[in-house]
Structure formats: structure tokens, C-alpha cells
């Protein structure tokens, strides 16, 4: 290893440690401060379990919707010609640029009490799903879009000239090339969905029976039980990492079979 390569690796690891490894280690230490009893108490608490269940169901639902709709949006942006496509391309990144607490306020103004649309989903499970869908929208779009742009259309045109229908061409030629990108985007979408805080807290706050992990974590912190809040964070981290690994393994197997 050259000196410059070693220096680059050292700086990379220092920066990665400051941003990721040390904070994660601090959360683990905080959660383990109460021993395994902290995790046991969290996992046996009925309201916390209900919050975990609702969060995971909403995250899975939103991830599936994002995998389908994100791919369709990316297809429209790359392959279709329509007026305002450039503006749509810019608006896709709004959830990335907007702080989540602001996203929650926007959703409450539009779909909360006194909604100009006459739709009030604040304090409901639908509102939770809507908030998570809003903040995770760009992930699949932005992972699939560059892959679509790089695909050559020659093979598709050849398949069409041989009599293959448009649906067959997409299913047999285009989709296999997009599976890795869709999987990567879905993994990021799920990881963000289970950990979303700001917008979910606002849209579900003070609602009975609509507890999600975000509100339970907030409750634990407000009550001074930081060990329990850290335990929930570790549980979510493990779930997100396992999901990413499983999706990556499935994607690699599908790619080998393809």
C-alpha cells in the first residue's frame, strides 16, 4: 500500500468513525447500561410491541409501494416525453431537502384538521403510512433512474422486431437489469421508514392506538428512560441491517439465475 493510499484510508476511517461507529457504539453502551433487562422490558411492553408492529407493517407497505411506484416514476422520467418532466424531476428530491419536522407540518396542513382538501388523516394509521411514504419517495426513483438511462434500447428494439410484445420485453429484458437498483432503493427505503421520526411524531402525536416507534422513543426520552430509548434504537438498527442483508442476498441470487 502506498503512502497516499494509507493516508486516504486513515482519513476515511477517522471520518467514518466520528460519524457512524462512535455514535452507534455510544447508543449500544447506553442501551446495555441497564443490562438485558432493558431489552426484555422493552420487548415485553405491550404498547412498545404494538408500536414496533405498526412501524414495521407501515415500513413494509411503503417499501412495496415505493418499489412499484418509484420504478414507474423513474420510467416516466427517463423513457416518456411529457410536458413538465424537468420540474417533476426536481420535485422528486423535495423530501430529501426538506427537514422531516417541516414535512410533518406540511402534511398536517394538507391532510390534517382543517385540511383544504377535506381529508383529515392526522392521528391515524393512514397518516403514519402517508408520512413515511412522503419522506421515502425518492430512494427507489433515484437508484433506478440512472440504470434506466444507461440501458441501451437496441436489445429492446430487436425483441420487438422479433414479435415480442411490449410487456414481454419489459418483463424479460428490462426488469432483470433493474432488479439490483430496485432492491437497493427498497433497502434504503425500508431502513429510512423504520427510523423516521420528525414527520411521524407530528402526524401521530396525541392519538390513541396509533403509537409508532417514534412516539414511544419520544415518550421514553421525555420520561428520562434513555436506556429504553437506546434499546429501541438498537432493535431498529438490527432489523434494518438484517433486511438490507436479506434483500442483498436475494438480489444476488436472482442476478445469478438471470
C-alpha angles and dihedrals in degrees: 000000000000123000093250092050091050091049091049092049092048094050090046093052093046092051093044091049093050093048102035120003100048096044091047090048089050091053091049091050091048092049093046091050090088093043125228089318089076092058091043092052092048095048094045096047107106096213092047091049090050089050091050091048094051092045093051094045091049091046093051092046093049092046092054091047091048092050090056102034094037090055091048092049091049089050091052092049094049108030107025129074114220139146114265095020092134091054091048089051090055095045092055089073095052093097088054093051097040118084109242093238088057089047089055091051091049092051092047091050092050103034103018136084109323093019113180087221093054091242120125115183098150112131093017135108089243088058091053091051091047092051093049092045091053096053095042098045098102099052101081093034093055095045095047098040099069091046091053090048091053096049115105115229094211094092091048091050091048091051090049091050089054091056102264114149121238091251092051092048092052093045098045102032113019104036096052088057091049098047096089092050093045090049092049092049092046091051092052090044093053094046091052092043096057092047100042110129120159103053094037094051092053097046095044101035118126091009120132117227093009099092114150130182091265094058093043091051089049090050092051092049092047089051092052094247096129092156091063091046090051090048090055089050091053092048091052091046092053092047092049093047093047091049092051091049093048093048091047092051092048091048092051092049092049090049092052092049090047 
